[in-house]
Amino acid sequence: MDRFIRKVTAFVPPEFPLLLIVPALALDLIWQRTRNWNAWKIAVISGAVFVVLLVAVEWPFASFLMSSAAKNRFFGTIYLYYALPPTSYLVRGEFYRPGGNAAFVKGMVIAFVFATLAIRWGISRGEWMKRIQR
């Protein structure tokens, strides 16, 4: 295990954050137009929009982050976790795709289901908070 440890002489910042602003803005626009809809219908549409837009924005950006153009202090891809083995996909600048396309599709379906359930739960909590009075 000691052979994998890198010498760290300065702070190692966290990885560049996800680009959640694009799906968040889209959801905000959708919710302005769907206020009178059924909560489950809003949740299903919002879950699909969130997952599709996040993948559409994050996939090309992740490809960019894996390129040599992003190896700078701003994007932080020059900083690696000190115990990351040299055989790691991150060190080699490759995407890790276990299971291929079938696993990707399954993961996207799971992401859609969880996004839908999380949005529906958020809607119910928001409705509950509207009823709270002093």
N, C-alpha and C positions, 0 to 999 in steps of 0.2 A: 504494500500500500504506500510506503514512503516514496517509491519511485514515481508516483503520480503527482506528488505535492509540488506546486509551483512556488517559487519565491515571491511573496507579496510584500512590497515595500510601501504601498500607499493604499488608500481607500479604494475598494472595488465597488463601483456604483451598481445599482440594479439594472436589469435589462430595460431596453426602451419599451415604454408602455404600449398597450394595444390601442388601436385607433378606434375607440368607442364613440368618438364624437359624431361620426357619420351616421351610424345606426340610431344614435340618440336624437339627432336632429330630424331624421326621417320619422321616428316614432312620435316626436313632438308634433310634427305636421299632420300625421295620421290621426292622432288623438284629438286634434282641434276639430276635425271633420266627422268624427265618429262618436261624439259624446252621447248620443241617444241610442246607440246600438246595444245589443245584448252583450254582456260582459264576456261571455265565452267566445263570441264572434270576434270581438276586439282582441282578445288574447290570442286566438289562433292566427289571425292576420298579422298581429304585431310580432308574434313569435317567428313566423315565416320571414317577415321583412327584416327582423333583427338578424337572424342567422344568415340569410342570403346577403345582406349588405355587409355584415362583418366579414364573411368569407371573401366577398368581391373586393373589399378594400384591403383586408389584411393579407391575403395571399400574395398579391404583387408586392406589397410592402415588405413582407417576410422574405420574398425572393431578393428584393433590394438589400435588405439587412444582411443576407448571406453573401452578397457580392463584395468585391474589394472596394467599391465606391463608398460603402458605409463604414469602412474601417477607420474611424476617427473618434475624437473625444465626444462630439455631439451625440452621435448615435450609440456610442459606447460599446461597439462590437469588438473593440480591441482588448476589452477587459474580460477575462475569463475566471470563473470560479477556481479557487486555488487547488481543489482536489479533483478537478476534471481530468480524466485519463486522456492521453494523447490519441487514443483510438475512438474517442467520442465523436458523434456526428457533428456536434457544435464546433469542436476544434477543427475538424476537417472541412467545415463549411458545407455540409450536406443536409438535406432534409431526411428525417427519420420517418419512414412510412411502413410500419409493421402491418402486414395483412393486405397491402395493396389497395385497390379501388373498392373492394367489397367492404373492407374495414372503414374506409373513408365514408362511404354512403351510410353505413350503420351508425357511425359517429355523428353524421349530420342529422340523421333521424332522431337520435338520442338528444342532440343539442336542441332541435326544434321542440321536442316534447318538453324538455326541462325549461326552455325559454317560455313556452306557452303556459306551463304551470306556474312559473315564477311571476309572469305578468298577471295572470289571473289572481294569484295570491296578493300581489301588490294592489290590484284594483279593489279587492275585498277589504284590504287594510285601509285603503284610502276612503272607501265608503264608510267604514266603521269610524274613522277619525272625523269625518264630516259631521257625524251624529254626536260627537262629544261636545258638551257645552259646559261653561263655568257655572 
